[in-house]
Amino acid sequence: MKQVLLHSCCAPCSAPIIEWMLNNGITLTLFFFNPNIYPFDEYLKRKEECIRYAKSLGVEFIDGDYKHARWLEGVAGLEDQPERGLRCVECFKMRLKATAQIASERHIPLFTTTLTGSRWKSYRQIVEAGNWAASFADGIQFWDKDWKKGGLTERRKILLQKNGFYNQQYCGCEFSIRKE
């Protein structure tokens, strides 16, 4: 049986991945670390939905720190970058390095992220950031599974409706909010 630390960005993206892991005999722990999310009310909505879903399934939930000011420092100078630009790469690295560190502390050999399930994000960038992050934690590997495949995108839509999840309309950071 595999043991995996799953970095979660939100409940709608996490639900089909969690379901898939549980159905495939994987023991998982959910890690919510998203200092990029803005404003703080948005962050709380997303976190509370993840907690609610994890609790309903008996999945352990780890709450990462919300240090938005530190995240802003990490992406300083990249504010005008487009989606899939260098700002996203730095954001992935920051979040996945923290995930690798938690995996190492808890002796969980594999970590992955719901971010690879997003159609708005670059799978290649996420995998590079995940492998980079894993290099800081001895004995820990990044599982580079593409969570958009195998019917999981369609399953996301079903679970979103079934669970009445709050469904955000932007990635999370203030620089990705769509201008109406």
Secondary structure, DSSP 8 states (H G I E B T S, - for coil): --EEEEEES-HHHHHHHHHHHHHTT-EEEEEE--TT--SHHHHHHHHHHHHHHHHHHT-EEEE----HHHHHHHTTT-TT--TTSHHHHHHHHHHHHHHHHHHHHTT--EEEEGGGG-TTS-HHHHHHHHHHHHTTSTT-EE----TTTTTHHHHHHHHHHHHT----SS-SSTTTS---
